Amino acid sequence: MASRIAEEASWPRERLDRDYNARATIPVAAYEAEMLRYRAMSDAARESDATHLDVVYDAESGQTLDIFGTAAGELRPVFVFIHGGYWRALSKRDSAFMAGMLAKHGIASAAVDYRLAPETSLAEIVREVRAAIAFLSKNGRAYGIDPGRIYVGGSSAGGHLTGTVIAGGWQRDFGVPDDVVKGALPVSGLFHLGPIAKSYVQDWMRLDDAAVGALSPAENLPGSGCPIVVAYAAGEADGFKRQSVDYDRQWREAGFSSELIEVPRRNHFDVILDLADEDTELSWALLRLIGKA
């Protein structure tokens, strides 16, 4: 059941830099265009589907989340989206593109902000996203959210952070049940940080061995795991592919439910935008996960 990715930490730095460099998989102009699409599609969702903006979920950090697609007199399941950006870029303003699609199916969305590296440690980032889940569990009803139907997903670094909220061992400290998350969709995620700590990403992440062990979802599987869908793009850098395949294997070998999806004709950056369109494999997988397909 152990992760096979840990051995990558002994690989040559040059290979790790290549295998975990998502930006190098598409031209610069294409990357910039995708970032503009994130913001434009999310801005459109803020105009049409936002119901509660800039809700402070953590008094300690002052971080906020945006809520979309709730309805008066109704408690809806919620899909909590955690953005990527290698823990140092993007925000909730870039993270609401799926809100309209989900609202059509009676599902709320929440886009989460967290403080960014290198000014903030990964341990603190993880604490903040866990605090966001705990906030929705305890206070969701006030915002039209069913606290018993919280689903979480994220892309790239957000896929890693998704893994940290379905990991075991943190829930009691936050006063939430072990099964607070009912299902998860990590996309293009990173689940073992050993290779990352030996790559160029270490320049801003500054991970020590203790952080690698404590903050790697692959090293902290829960006692009872929720159903998950692990997805990645066919055009991913190789390291992201290997980590997704290995995490799916670990989840299933632990006796939990996992579905592995390779999305054709997509890259690391545009794959997550498939959630804006209900007629995609990724959207249908998420709707099945939530029980709305």
C-alpha atoms as one frame of an Amber mdcrd trajectory, in Angstrom:
protein
   0.000   0.000   0.000   3.047   2.275   0.234   3.617   4.894  -2.421   6.020
   3.912  -5.177   6.713   7.569  -5.893   8.993   7.980  -2.865  11.875   6.369
  -4.752  11.808   9.236  -7.257  13.478  11.456  -4.667  16.750   9.690  -5.528
  16.442  10.411  -9.255  18.655  13.017 -10.959  17.514  16.611 -10.417  17.434
  17.183 -14.181  14.847  14.444 -14.680  12.693  15.606 -11.768  12.747  19.168
 -13.058  11.513  17.931 -16.422   8.919  15.509 -15.097   7.343  18.072 -12.755
   7.479  21.115 -15.026   3.882  21.514 -16.152   4.557  24.899 -17.736   6.993
  23.315 -20.192   4.291  21.046 -21.660   2.568  23.855 -23.615   3.741  27.050
 -25.341   3.916  30.232 -23.262   1.137  31.855 -25.290  -1.140  28.879 -24.689
  -0.458  28.987 -20.947  -1.224  32.695 -20.770  -4.446  32.156 -22.716  -5.584
  29.474 -20.276  -4.936  31.753 -17.303  -7.077  34.432 -18.955  -9.828  31.843
 -19.472  -9.741  30.877 -15.789 -10.343  34.488 -14.780 -12.874  35.351 -17.494
 -15.006  32.251 -16.887 -14.832  32.741 -13.128 -15.770  36.413 -13.430 -18.809
  35.383 -15.448 -19.792  32.959 -12.686 -19.413  35.700 -10.090 -21.871  37.800
 -12.084 -24.467  35.070 -12.582 -24.174  32.523  -9.756 -22.478  34.109  -6.728
 -24.585  34.093  -3.561 -22.039  34.859  -0.796 -18.693  36.500  -1.575 -15.598
  36.984   0.587 -16.809  34.910   3.514 -14.077  34.763   6.167 -13.573  31.103
   7.010 -10.498  31.396   9.232 -10.116  34.170  11.786  -6.422  33.414  12.313
  -5.384  34.082   8.695  -8.355  36.174   7.550  -8.711  34.004   4.458 -12.007
  33.930   2.587 -14.100  31.819   0.262 -16.823  32.548  -2.281 -20.069  30.575
  -2.454 -22.112  30.026  -5.607 -25.332  28.332  -6.611 -27.237  28.179  -3.342
 -31.025  28.607  -3.267 -33.328  30.136  -0.646 -35.005  27.596   1.610 -32.806
  24.746   0.400 -29.665  23.009   1.636 -27.539  21.926  -1.287 -24.492  19.697
  -1.579 -21.346  21.728  -2.159 -18.290  21.198  -4.325 -15.343  22.971  -2.699
 -12.702  23.878  -5.275  -9.078  24.450  -4.242  -6.990  26.214  -6.871  -3.551
  25.227  -8.100  -0.559  27.345  -9.081   2.231  25.279  -7.461   1.152  26.735
  -4.101   2.430  30.198  -5.126  -0.049  31.580  -7.682  -3.736  32.044  -8.595
  -6.661  32.662  -6.256 -10.365  32.057  -5.738 -10.979  34.746  -8.363  -9.732
  32.201 -10.922 -11.646  29.269  -9.505 -15.407  29.498 -10.102 -15.716  28.360
 -13.714 -17.639  25.217 -12.745 -20.254  27.082 -10.661 -22.860  27.508 -13.384
 -22.719  23.903 -14.525 -23.103  22.630 -10.977 -25.883  25.073 -10.095 -27.937
  23.648 -12.981 -27.791  20.321 -11.159 -28.684  21.730  -7.758 -25.112  21.769
  -6.450 -23.458  24.720  -4.742 -19.797  25.612  -5.225 -17.233  27.201  -2.936
 -13.946  28.655  -4.202 -11.260  28.861  -1.508  -8.418  31.334  -1.082  -5.276
  30.504   0.881  -2.061  32.383   1.487   0.718  31.586  -0.956   4.296  30.343
  -0.839   7.040  31.308  -0.289   5.696  33.860   2.208   3.553  31.106   3.749
   4.680  27.564   4.580   2.960  24.551   3.092   1.980  23.432   6.596   0.067
  26.683   7.036  -1.530  26.413   3.588  -2.757  22.927   4.499  -4.073  24.202
   7.821  -6.007  26.932   6.026  -7.737  24.657   3.518  -8.640  22.252   6.311
 -10.058  25.212   8.209 -12.194  26.020   5.151 -13.689  22.532   5.183 -14.297
  22.739   8.924 -15.978  26.132   8.506 -18.407  24.780   5.914 -19.108  21.732
   8.071 -19.956  23.895  11.085 -21.513  26.931   9.387 -22.683  25.728   5.986
 -26.383  25.770   6.866 -26.279  29.544   7.272 -25.211  29.785   3.631 -27.564
  27.206   2.123 -25.054  24.350   2.225 -25.729  20.853   3.526 -22.813  20.093
   5.894 -23.412  16.390   5.383 -22.701  16.643   1.656 -19.309  18.303   1.250
 -17.269  17.277  -1.800 -13.812  18.612  -2.560 -11.664  18.954  -5.654  -8.700
  20.840  -6.979  -6.161  21.016  -9.763  -2.380  20.539  -9.562  -1.312  21.947
  -6.168  -5.051  22.072  -5.483  -5.107  18.342  -6.160  -2.459  17.927  -3.480
  -4.498  20.072  -1.081  -7.575  18.000  -1.896  -5.538  14.984  -0.820  -4.709
  16.659   2.484  -8.384  17.156   3.382  -9.255  13.510   2.697  -6.163  12.335
   4.579  -6.476  10.996   8.079  -5.450  12.490  11.393  -6.531  16.129  11.226
 -10.285  16.090  11.703 -10.427  15.830  15.493  -8.251  18.912  15.946 -10.751
  20.884  13.844 -13.825  19.468  15.553 -15.271  17.722  12.515 -16.143  14.070
  11.836 -13.643  11.815  10.107 -16.009  11.553   7.136 -16.573  15.323   6.810
 -15.661  15.029   3.110 -18.004  12.690   1.262 -16.097  12.485  -2.017 -13.150
  14.054  -3.820 -11.914  14.911  -7.305  -8.159  15.587  -7.342  -7.098  16.562
 -10.871  -3.446  16.535 -11.960  -2.519  16.284  -8.308   0.675  15.733  -6.347
   0.355  13.172  -3.586   3.945  12.468  -2.539   6.169  15.476  -1.979   9.509
  13.662  -1.886  10.319  14.266  -5.560   9.019  17.832  -5.358  11.476  18.600
  -2.540  14.314  17.471  -4.834  13.160  19.488  -7.853  13.197  23.148  -8.880
   9.945  23.636  -6.931  11.999  23.441  -3.747  13.342  26.911  -4.585  10.123
  28.393  -3.181   8.612  25.521  -1.164  11.546  24.839   1.205  10.253  21.448
   2.297  12.184  19.469   4.880  11.851  15.734   5.494   9.303  16.250   8.257
   7.076  18.315   5.979   7.347  15.747   3.188   6.151  13.028   5.553   3.426
  15.022   7.276   2.010  16.776   4.224   2.080  14.028   1.585  -1.424  12.574
   1.137   0.127   9.312  -0.040   1.793   8.932   3.357  -1.309   9.791   5.373
  -4.193   7.718   4.060  -7.301   7.746   6.268  -8.661   4.799   8.173 -11.801
   4.931   6.057 -11.620   6.729   2.733 -14.405   8.455   0.826 -15.032   7.675
  -2.855 -12.660   9.585  -5.124 -12.084  10.219  -8.810  -8.414  10.742  -9.692
  -8.038  12.502 -13.036  -5.199  13.801 -15.159  -4.699  15.064 -18.707  -3.164
  13.009 -21.479  -0.769  15.910 -22.079   0.552  16.069 -18.516   4.199  16.102
 -17.582   5.180  12.538 -16.659   5.522  13.134 -12.922   1.916  14.245 -12.562
   0.739  11.156 -14.451   2.767   8.803 -12.265   1.529  10.391  -9.066  -2.129
  10.142 -10.103  -1.820   6.499 -11.139   0.017   5.617  -7.918  -2.458   7.428
  -5.666  -5.400   5.673  -7.312  -3.616   2.346  -6.750  -2.973   3.143  -3.093
  -6.597   4.172  -2.509  -7.951   0.965  -4.044  -5.416  -1.263  -2.285  -6.517
   0.293   1.009 -10.014  -0.973   0.211 -11.493   2.398  -0.786 -13.390   3.402
  -3.940 -11.373   5.159  -6.642 -11.894   5.807 -10.345  -8.907   6.782 -12.519
  -9.489   8.964 -15.583  -7.005  10.074 -18.235  -8.646  12.919 -20.156  -7.667
  12.855 -23.843  -6.726  15.973 -25.840  -6.187  18.022 -22.677  -3.123  19.458
 -20.965  -2.291  20.290 -17.363  -3.969  23.679 -17.585  -7.092  23.228 -19.695
  -8.240  19.876 -18.294  -9.902  21.434 -15.258 -11.927  23.782 -17.467 -13.869
  20.722 -18.630 -15.864  21.181 -15.413 -17.530  24.221 -16.985 -19.206  21.958
 -19.558 -21.618  19.297 -18.350 -21.034  17.205 -21.470 -17.489  16.138 -20.574
 -16.141  13.012 -18.932 -14.790  15.016 -16.016 -18.108  16.721 -15.293 -20.061
  13.493 -15.481 -17.586  11.855 -13.114 -18.079  14.683 -10.630 -21.869  14.562
 -10.952 -21.810  10.791 -10.365 -19.613  11.307  -7.324 -22.123  13.746  -5.862
 -25.061  11.565  -6.864 -26.505  14.032  -9.367 -25.748  12.296 -12.663
